[in-house]
Amino acid sequence: MQDVLAPMTGTVKELLVSVGDRVGRGQEVAVLESMKMEIPVESPHEGIVTEIAVTIPQRIEEGDLLLRLEA
C-alpha cells in the first residue's frame, strides 16, 4: 500500500480519480484550495486507487491521508 498525503493544509476542492482507477507517478489526483489558490496534488507513486479518504469540501491538514494506492 502507498499513501498519498496532503502536502499542505487546505480544503479538498476536486477529486480527479475514483476507486479502481490506475494512476501513474506524477499524475494529478486531487486539487486543494488554500488561501484562495488552487494546488494540484500529484501521486508520488503509481498504482490502483483502493481507498479515497476525503470528501469535497473537507478541510484537511498537512500530512492527512487523501487516498491509498495498491501497486
RALIN-V635840 format. One record per pair of residues at least 24 apart in sequence whose C-alpha atoms are under 10 Angstrom apart, sorted by the first residue. I is the first residue (numbers start at 1). J is the second residue. Records with the same first field share a line. If there is no record, write none. Layout:
I=J / J
//
This chain:
1=47 / 48 / 49 / 50 / 68 / 69 / 70 / 71
2=43 / 44 / 45 / 46 / 47 / 48 / 49 / 50 / 67 / 68 / 69 / 70 / 71
3=43 / 44 / 45 / 49 / 51 / 64 / 65 / 66 / 67 / 68 / 69 / 70
4=29 / 41 / 42 / 43 / 44 / 45 / 49 / 52 / 53 / 63 / 64 / 65 / 66 / 67 / 68 / 69
5=41 / 42 / 43 / 44 / 61 / 62 / 63 / 64 / 65 / 66 / 67 / 68
6=30 / 32 / 41 / 42 / 60 / 61 / 62 / 63 / 64 / 65 / 66 / 67
7=32 / 39 / 40 / 41 / 42 / 60 / 61 / 62 / 63 / 64 / 65 / 66
8=32 / 33 / 34 / 39 / 41 / 60 / 61 / 62 / 63 / 64
9=33 / 34 / 35 / 59 / 60 / 61 / 62 / 63 / 64
10=34 / 35 / 36 / 37 / 38 / 39 / 57 / 58 / 59 / 60 / 61 / 62
11=35 / 38 / 39 / 54 / 55 / 56 / 57 / 58 / 59 / 60 / 61
12=38 / 39 / 54 / 55 / 56 / 57 / 58 / 59 / 60 / 66
13=38 / 39 / 40 / 55 / 56 / 57 / 58 / 59
14=38 / 40 / 55 / 56 / 57
15=40 / 41 / 52 / 54 / 55 / 56 / 57 / 66
16=40 / 41
17=48 / 49 / 52 / 67
18=48 / 49 / 50 / 51 / 52 / 67
19=48 / 49 / 50 / 51 / 52 / 67 / 68 / 69
20=47 / 48 / 49 / 50 / 51 / 69 / 70
21=47 / 48 / 49 / 50 / 69
22=46 / 47 / 48 / 49 / 50 / 69 / 70 / 71
23=47 / 48 / 49 / 69 / 71
24=48
29=66 / 67
30=66 / 67
32=56 / 57 / 58 / 59 / 60
33=57 / 59
34=59
41=66
43=67 / 68 / 69
45=69 / 70 / 71
46=70 / 71
47=71
//
